[in-house]
Structure formats: C-alpha cells, structure tokens
Amino acid sequence: MKKLFTLFSLSAVLLFFNDVKAQEVGFGVGTSNYFGDLGRQGMGNSYVSDLWIEETKPSFTLFYRYSFLERFAVKSSLSLGWIGADDALISDVERGDDAWFRQYRNLHFKSHIFELSVMGEVNILPYAPGSYRDRFTPYITGGISVFHFDPKAEYNGEWVRLQPLGTEGQNTPEYPDRQKYSLIQPAIPLGLGVKYNINNNLILNFEVAHRFTFTDYLDDVSLDYVDRRVFDNNYETERADMIFALSNRSGEVDVEGVDRNVTAPGQQRGNPAGNDAFVFTTISLSYYFGNPNNNFTDPRMMRRHRLRW
C-alpha cells in the first residue's frame, strides 16, 4: 500500500512540473454515499439501486488536471468525504423479509473517507481548456485510488472505533482465519462528468464517480454473529461487554428476546458475497493555466485552436 501511495505522489509531481500551460487546479464540493451491508429496503448491495438519500454526507476535493489532447486528460485528486448508515432508519417492513432482518439487526456506523486518486478522462466531444468553440464536453473517467476509512458506532453516548474491537471475532483463537481488516484500501473509481469553459481560465465541472472497493468492511459488517463467550474468553469484562454490545444490537429493539434466534451465534450478520462501495458526486471550479490559443504541445493542435479562436 505504501508503494501505491508513493506511485500516486510521484505521478502528481511529474504531472505538475510537466507543462503548466496544459494544466488546471481546482476545488470542489459535493456529496458522498455508501453502498453495503447496511442500507435501504431489501438486501444491501454495492450499486446505485441501494442509494440511501437520507444518509447522504458532504465531500470536498482538491485536484489538478493535465490535458494531453482534446480527447484525453489525467486528473489527480485529494478528496475527503463522510459515509454512514443506520438499520434503525428502515421503515415499512414486513416480518420475515430482508428489510425486517436488517431493521432487527439494528446496527449503525459512520466513517470518514480520505482518498488520493489518479484518473484518466476520455472526452466525448472535442474539447480544449479555455477554448471558446470547444468549450463543452461530457466525459468518461476511470482510474485507481487509495483511501483511508475508520468505522465508528455509538456506545454509551460516545463514538467508538470498531476495527480495533474485532466485532466478528477477528484476531481470536476461536477464529484464526479472521484477521483485522486494513483501514487503508485500494479502489477502482469509474464515472461520468461534464466540463464547461466559463471563460479563458475558469472551468465548471460536474462529476459522479463510483468507487468499487476491495473490502467488505466499510461498515464493519461482513460475516456472522459471534458467541458472547468468545469475547469473554479473550478480553476483560468491561471491554468484552462493549464489544458484544456493538456486535449484536438486536436486544435494543427486542428487549424480551422473542426473536433472538435471528442473531444467534453463527447466524448471518452481513453479506460476504460482495464488497462495499461509495460514490462521490462533485461540482467544482478549476483554473486553467494557459493561453486558449496554445492548449496543447502538439503543433498541429496549436494551429487548429489558433484558427478557431
């Protein structure tokens, strides 16, 4: 992961010092959304069909873009967003359906997402930064990113970090195959966007990019419920009480334990069949360093845009 971070950093530096006339720097604001085991009605998934509008959080991004040709650019971004979900918000459930099980599970979480990404952009229309004629284009974008997250849940009025606790028995002798997940993960961003030159130097951008991750633990939920005795055997009483309370919260909605078999040890807690995901939706303004008549290093392209302007 450190090598990947170093590669991103070097790519950013090389791009910045390559040809300042072909570059932009920008700032954006927008929203972030999570897709995973905690979500809307039915089974959770990693796609837009599981979008939970009520759990939309803010996001911010800094970026610079280097335009190679009228159809291609590379952008490096540093983004900060927040995600979260809460089973208790699920409503209109029927006993026994997927949404009922999720509501009864009663888990919740929140986390920041701090991401560094490098993404290519393929312009659908001829486009040149700062140009008057070729001032607008939709584009397709994709690349690679690395991000940091840290899921937390509320316990006795305080927000507690979940990864160190091992709520699914991680790092215990009873579950030797379950190791604590890393809080630094890679992702594959894919998305769509539009660019519009407001004038010779200012560019308005709008982008929606879905992040396909390689972890099922953005929400600290993936596998099955663990027996209370596992925590008692490995931790002091106070800590064992906390871990169990955060791993199985169904007792908060079913005090009498009428349906406690639903969350008994070995019962499904999450869905390990698919990884979690998140999406950034961003509107941004960038500043173009260059002459609109001298957009690219290719002499033929420079002549073309001189004539058009």
C-alpha positions in Angstrom: 0.0 0.0 0.0 2.9 2.4 0.7 4.3 1.7 -2.7 0.9 2.5 -4.3 0.8 5.8 -2.3 4.4 6.7 -3.4 3.4 6.0 -7.1 0.5 8.3 -6.8 2.6 11.1 -5.3 5.3 10.8 -7.9 2.7 10.8 -10.7 1.2 14.0 -9.2 4.6 15.8 -9.0 5.6 14.7 -12.5 2.4 16.0 -14.0 2.6 19.3 -12.2 6.1 20.1 -13.5 5.5 18.8 -17.0 3.7 21.6 -18.8 2.0 24.2 -16.7 0.2 25.6 -19.8 -1.8 22.4 -20.1 -2.9 22.2 -16.5 -5.7 23.2 -14.2 -6.1 23.3 -10.4 -9.5 23.2 -8.8 -11.6 22.8 -5.8 -15.0 21.0 -5.5 -17.8 20.4 -3.1 -20.4 17.7 -3.2 -21.8 14.6 -1.6 -20.7 11.1 -0.6 -22.8 8.0 -0.4 -22.1 4.5 0.8 -23.4 1.1 -0.5 -23.0 -2.0 1.6 -24.5 -4.3 4.2 -26.3 -1.5 5.9 -28.7 0.2 3.6 -32.2 0.6 2.3 -35.0 -1.8 1.9 -34.2 -5.4 0.9 -30.7 -6.8 0.7 -27.8 -4.4 0.7 -25.6 -4.1 -2.5 -22.8 -2.1 -4.0 -24.9 -0.3 -6.6 -27.0 2.8 -7.0 -30.2 0.8 -6.5 -29.2 0.8 -2.8 -28.8 4.5 -2.6 -30.0 5.9 0.7 -30.7 9.6 0.2 -31.2 10.1 4.0 -27.6 9.1 4.6 -26.1 11.5 2.1 -23.0 13.2 3.5 -20.8 16.1 2.4 -17.5 15.8 0.5 -14.7 18.1 -0.6 -11.9 17.7 -3.2 -8.8 19.4 -4.4 -7.5 18.4 -7.8 -5.3 19.2 -10.8 -5.8 18.1 -14.4 -3.3 17.8 -17.2 -4.8 17.8 -20.7 -2.7 15.8 -23.2 -5.1 16.0 -26.2 -8.5 17.3 -27.0 -9.9 13.9 -26.2 -7.8 12.9 -23.2 -6.7 14.2 -19.8 -5.4 12.9 -16.5 -6.6 14.2 -13.1 -5.1 13.7 -9.6 -7.4 14.4 -6.7 -7.3 14.5 -2.9 -10.8 14.1 -1.5 -12.4 14.0 1.9 -15.9 12.7 2.5 -18.1 11.0 5.1 -20.3 8.0 4.9 -22.8 6.3 7.3 -25.9 4.1 7.6 -28.4 3.0 10.3 -30.6 -0.1 10.3 -33.0 1.7 12.6 -34.0 4.1 9.8 -35.5 1.3 7.8 -39.3 1.5 7.7 -42.4 -0.2 6.2 -41.1 -3.7 6.8 -43.0 -7.0 6.8 -42.0 -9.6 9.2 -39.6 -12.1 7.7 -38.5 -10.1 4.6 -34.9 -8.9 4.1 -35.7 -5.4 5.3 -37.1 -6.8 8.6 -34.0 -8.7 9.3 -31.9 -5.6 8.7 -34.1 -3.5 10.9 -34.0 -6.1 13.7 -30.2 -6.3 13.3 -30.2 -2.6 14.4 -26.5 -1.8 13.5 -25.2 1.6 12.5 -21.9 3.2 11.7 -20.2 6.4 10.4 -16.8 6.9 8.9 -14.6 9.4 7.0 -13.2 8.7 3.6 -9.8 10.3 2.8 -8.8 9.4 -0.7 -6.0 10.0 -3.2 -6.8 9.1 -6.8 -5.4 9.3 -10.3 -8.0 9.1 -13.0 -8.0 9.3 -16.8 -10.7 11.2 -18.7 -11.9 10.5 -22.2 -13.8 13.4 -23.7 -16.8 12.6 -25.8 -16.6 15.8 -27.8 -13.6 17.8 -29.0 -12.6 19.9 -26.0 -9.8 22.3 -25.1 -9.4 24.1 -21.8 -10.1 27.8 -22.1 -11.3 27.5 -25.7 -14.5 29.3 -26.8 -15.5 27.0 -29.6 -14.6 23.6 -28.0 -15.9 24.7 -24.6 -18.1 21.9 -23.5 -17.9 18.1 -23.3 -19.2 15.1 -21.4 -16.5 12.7 -20.4 -15.9 9.2 -19.1 -13.5 8.8 -16.3 -11.8 5.9 -14.5 -8.6 5.1 -12.7 -7.2 3.9 -9.3 -7.3 5.3 -5.8 -6.2 4.5 -2.3 -8.3 5.7 0.7 -8.4 5.6 4.5 -11.5 4.9 6.5 -12.3 4.2 10.1 -15.9 3.0 11.0 -17.3 4.0 14.4 -20.5 3.3 16.3 -22.2 5.0 19.2 -21.9 3.3 22.6 -23.0 4.9 25.9 -23.0 8.3 24.3 -19.6 8.1 22.7 -18.5 7.1 19.2 -16.2 4.1 19.4 -13.8 2.9 16.7 -14.9 -0.6 15.6 -11.9 -2.1 13.7 -9.7 -2.5 16.9 -12.5 -4.3 18.7 -12.9 -7.3 16.3 -16.7 -7.4 16.4 -16.8 -10.5 14.3 -14.1 -12.4 16.3 -11.1 -11.1 14.4 -7.7 -12.0 16.0 -9.1 -14.5 18.4 -8.0 -18.2 18.8 -11.6 -19.3 18.1 -11.4 -17.7 14.6 -7.8 -18.0 13.4 -8.9 -17.3 9.8 -10.4 -13.9 10.7 -7.8 -11.1 10.8 -8.5 -7.5 11.4 -9.1 -5.6 8.1 -6.8 -2.8 7.0 -8.1 0.7 7.3 -6.2 1.7 4.1 -7.6 0.2 0.9 -7.4 0.5 -2.9 -10.4 1.2 -5.0 -11.4 1.5 -8.7 -13.2 4.7 -9.5 -15.5 4.8 -12.6 -17.8 7.6 -13.5 -19.2 10.3 -15.8 -18.8 14.0 -15.9 -19.1 17.2 -17.9 -16.8 20.2 -18.4 -17.7 23.7 -19.4 -15.4 26.7 -20.1 -16.9 29.7 -18.4 -14.1 31.9 -19.9 -10.5 31.6 -20.9 -9.4 30.5 -17.5 -12.4 29.3 -15.4 -13.8 25.8 -16.0 -17.0 24.4 -14.4 -17.0 20.7 -13.8 -19.6 18.2 -12.6 -18.7 14.5 -11.9 -20.3 11.4 -10.4 -17.7 8.6 -9.8 -18.5 5.2 -8.2 -15.7 3.7 -6.1 -15.5 -0.1 -6.3 -13.5 -1.2 -3.3 -11.8 -4.5 -2.3 -13.2 -4.6 1.3 -16.5 -5.6 2.8 -15.8 -3.7 6.0 -16.5 0.0 5.3 -19.4 -0.6 7.8 -17.6 -3.2 10.0 -20.2 -5.8 8.9 -19.5 -8.8 6.7 -19.8 -12.3 8.2 -21.8 -13.9 11.0 -22.6 -13.3 14.7 -20.0 -14.5 17.3 -20.8 -16.2 20.6 -20.6 -13.9 23.6 -18.2 -16.4 25.2 -15.5 -15.6 22.5 -15.3 -12.0 23.8 -15.4 -13.1 27.5 -12.5 -15.6 26.9 -10.2 -13.0 25.3 -11.0 -9.7 26.9 -11.5 -8.1 30.3 -15.2 -7.9 31.4 -15.7 -4.3 30.6 -14.2 -4.5 27.1 -16.0 -7.8 26.4 -19.3 -6.2 27.3 -18.7 -3.3 24.9 -17.6 -5.5 22.0 -20.6 -7.8 22.3 -23.0 -4.8 22.6 -21.5 -3.3 19.4 -21.5 -6.6 17.6 -25.1 -7.5 18.4 -27.6 -4.7 19.0 -30.8 -6.6 18.4 -31.5 -6.6 22.1 -32.1 -2.8 21.9 -35.2 -3.4 19.8 -36.2 -6.8 21.2 -35.8 -6.5 24.9 -37.8 -9.7 25.6 -35.6 -11.7 23.2 -38.6 -13.0 21.2 -36.6 -13.3 18.0 -33.1 -13.7 19.5 -32.5 -16.8 17.4 -32.2 -14.4 14.4 -29.0 -13.0 15.8 -27.7 -16.2 17.5 -24.0 -17.2 17.1 -23.4 -18.4 13.5 -26.4 -16.5 12.0 -25.8 -14.1 9.2 -24.7 -10.7 10.2 -23.6 -9.3 6.8 -23.2 -10.5 3.2 -19.6 -11.5 2.4 -20.6 -12.2 -1.2 -19.9 -8.7 -2.3 -17.7 -5.8 -1.3 -18.8 -2.4 -0.1 -18.6 0.7 -2.3 -19.0 4.5 -2.2 -19.6 7.3 -4.6 -18.5 11.0 -4.8 -20.8 13.5 -6.6 -18.9 16.7 -7.1 -19.4 20.1 -8.6 -16.1 22.0 -9.0 -14.4 25.1 -10.4 -10.9 24.9 -11.8 -8.4 27.5 -13.0 -6.7 26.9 -16.3 -3.0 28.0 -16.6 -2.5 28.8 -20.2 -3.5 30.6 -23.4 -6.6 29.2 -25.1 -4.8 29.5 -28.4 -2.0 27.4 -27.1 -3.7 24.5 -25.4 -1.5 21.5 -26.2 2.1 20.8 -27.1 1.2 19.2 -30.5 2.0 22.0 -33.1 -0.9 20.8 -35.3 -3.3 21.2 -32.4 -2.0 24.6 -31.5 -2.5 25.8 -35.1 -6.0 24.4 -35.1 -7.1 26.2 -32.0 -5.5 29.5 -33.1 -7.7 29.4 -36.2 -10.8 28.5 -34.3 -10.4 31.3 -31.7 
